[in-house]
Amino acid sequence: MATIKVSWYHLAIPIVVILFSPVMLLSFKPHVSPYIVAVPADQASLASPVSPVFARAPYFIIYDLKHNTIKYVVNNFVNGTHEVGLHVAHLIVRERAGIVIGKNVGPEPFEHLTRRGVKVYAGLANSVQEALFKYSTNQLMPTTGPTGFSKSFTR
């Protein structure tokens, strides 16, 4: 029987793979769909007014343009005290929304959403249904920066 000689790289390669695998897993972007639109709303209805704020909106209307389905998501972070905008941005990405239509999107959620490939549109619409109609008829333009205030805003 032949003996196997173990060299230093036989041990180093598995150690490097084990150490760097969490970094590789965290670097993958979740898939967002360009057909799923998220709109912050005051009520769980298409007739609801678009919420004037993004992170503190009580509900999000998630509309799938491809399958013509609607999902009403309750914003559990509405009364949060720490990084509410980032938590809500994570919520939107988990719902796979590729488009957000909102009146005031702050700097932190805007940056987080755009890094994940979500396009943010500033929608001047009275209702969620009107905002979705304006988006589907190309009456909205994507924003190039945040449209709302951050937590550092003082009165």
C-alpha positions as CSV (number, residue, x, y, z in Angstrom):
1,M,0.0,0.0,0.0
2,A,1.2,3.5,-0.9
3,T,1.4,6.2,1.7
4,I,-0.2,9.6,1.0
5,K,1.9,12.6,1.7
6,V,-0.1,15.5,3.1
7,S,1.2,18.9,2.3
8,W,0.4,22.3,3.8
9,Y,-2.0,23.3,1.0
10,H,-4.1,20.2,1.6
11,L,-5.1,21.8,4.9
12,A,-5.0,25.4,3.8
13,I,-7.5,25.1,1.0
14,P,-10.4,23.7,3.1
15,I,-9.7,26.3,5.8
16,V,-9.9,29.1,3.3
17,V,-13.1,27.8,1.8
18,I,-14.7,27.5,5.2
19,L,-13.6,31.0,6.3
20,F,-14.7,32.7,3.1
21,S,-18.0,30.9,2.4
22,P,-20.1,33.2,4.5
23,V,-18.7,36.2,2.7
24,M,-19.6,34.6,-0.7
25,L,-23.1,33.7,0.5
26,L,-23.8,37.2,1.7
27,S,-22.6,38.8,-1.5
28,F,-25.4,37.3,-3.6
29,K,-28.2,39.7,-4.4
30,P,-31.7,38.5,-3.9
31,H,-33.6,38.4,-7.2
32,V,-36.1,41.2,-7.6
33,S,-38.7,41.1,-10.4
34,P,-39.2,44.1,-12.7
35,Y,-42.9,43.1,-12.8
36,I,-43.6,43.5,-9.1
37,V,-44.5,47.0,-7.9
38,A,-44.6,48.1,-4.2
39,V,-46.6,51.2,-3.2
40,P,-46.8,52.5,0.4
41,A,-50.5,52.9,1.4
42,D,-52.5,54.3,4.3
43,Q,-55.1,51.4,4.0
44,A,-55.1,47.9,2.6
45,S,-57.0,48.8,-0.6
46,L,-56.3,49.9,-4.1
47,A,-58.4,52.9,-3.5
48,S,-56.2,53.9,-0.5
49,P,-54.3,57.1,-0.7
50,V,-50.6,56.7,-1.4
51,S,-48.8,57.2,1.9
52,P,-46.9,60.5,2.2
53,V,-44.0,58.6,3.9
54,F,-42.3,55.4,2.8
55,A,-40.9,53.7,5.9
56,R,-43.8,54.7,8.2
57,A,-46.5,53.7,5.8
58,P,-49.0,51.3,7.6
59,Y,-49.3,49.1,4.5
60,F,-47.6,48.2,1.3
61,I,-49.6,47.2,-1.8
62,I,-47.5,44.6,-3.8
63,Y,-48.9,44.3,-7.3
64,D,-47.6,41.8,-9.8
65,L,-48.0,43.1,-13.3
66,K,-47.2,39.8,-15.0
67,H,-49.7,37.7,-13.0
68,N,-52.2,40.5,-12.2
69,T,-52.2,39.7,-8.5
70,I,-52.3,41.9,-5.4
71,K,-50.8,41.3,-2.0
72,Y,-51.4,43.6,1.0
73,V,-48.4,43.6,3.4
74,V,-48.7,45.1,6.9
75,N,-45.7,47.2,7.8
76,N,-44.7,45.9,11.3
77,F,-41.9,48.5,11.5
78,V,-44.2,51.5,11.4
79,N,-43.6,52.2,15.1
80,G,-40.0,51.1,15.2
81,T,-37.3,53.3,16.7
82,H,-34.1,52.1,15.0
83,E,-33.3,52.0,11.2
84,V,-36.9,51.7,10.2
85,G,-36.1,52.6,6.6
86,L,-33.6,49.8,6.2
87,H,-36.0,47.3,7.7
88,V,-38.7,48.3,5.3
89,A,-36.3,48.2,2.4
90,H,-35.5,44.6,3.4
91,L,-39.2,43.9,3.5
92,I,-39.6,45.2,-0.1
93,V,-36.7,43.2,-1.4
94,R,-38.0,40.0,0.3
95,E,-41.3,40.6,-1.5
96,R,-39.2,40.6,-4.7
97,A,-40.5,44.1,-5.8
98,G,-38.3,45.6,-8.5
99,I,-40.2,48.9,-8.5
100,V,-41.2,51.2,-5.7
101,I,-43.6,54.1,-6.2
102,G,-43.5,56.5,-3.3
103,K,-43.8,60.2,-2.4
104,N,-41.0,60.5,0.1
105,V,-38.2,57.8,0.2
106,G,-35.4,58.7,2.5
107,P,-31.6,58.3,1.8
108,E,-31.0,55.1,3.7
109,P,-33.9,53.0,2.1
110,F,-33.2,54.6,-1.3
111,E,-29.6,53.6,-1.2
112,H,-30.4,50.1,0.0
113,L,-33.1,49.6,-2.6
114,T,-31.1,50.9,-5.6
115,R,-28.1,48.7,-4.5
116,R,-30.4,45.7,-4.8
117,G,-31.6,46.7,-8.3
118,V,-35.0,48.2,-7.2
119,K,-36.0,51.3,-9.2
120,V,-37.6,54.1,-7.2
121,Y,-40.3,56.3,-8.8
122,A,-41.6,59.5,-7.3
123,G,-45.4,59.2,-7.8
124,L,-47.7,62.1,-7.4
125,A,-50.9,60.2,-7.4
126,N,-54.0,60.4,-5.2
127,S,-54.5,56.7,-4.9
128,V,-52.6,53.5,-5.2
129,Q,-54.6,52.5,-8.3
130,E,-53.8,55.8,-9.9
131,A,-50.1,55.3,-9.1
132,L,-50.1,51.9,-10.7
133,F,-51.9,53.3,-13.8
134,K,-49.4,56.1,-14.2
135,Y,-46.5,53.6,-13.9
136,S,-48.1,51.2,-16.5
137,T,-48.6,54.1,-18.9
138,N,-45.0,55.4,-18.5
139,Q,-46.1,58.7,-16.9
140,L,-43.6,58.3,-14.0
141,M,-39.9,58.9,-14.2
142,P,-37.3,57.1,-12.0
143,T,-35.7,59.2,-9.3
144,T,-32.0,59.8,-9.2
145,G,-31.8,60.4,-5.5
146,P,-33.8,60.2,-2.3
147,T,-37.0,62.2,-2.2
148,G,-37.6,62.3,1.6
149,F,-35.9,63.2,4.8
150,S,-33.6,61.1,6.9
151,K,-33.5,60.5,10.6
152,S,-31.1,63.4,10.9
153,F,-33.7,65.9,9.8
154,T,-34.4,68.4,12.6
155,R,-37.2,70.9,12.8
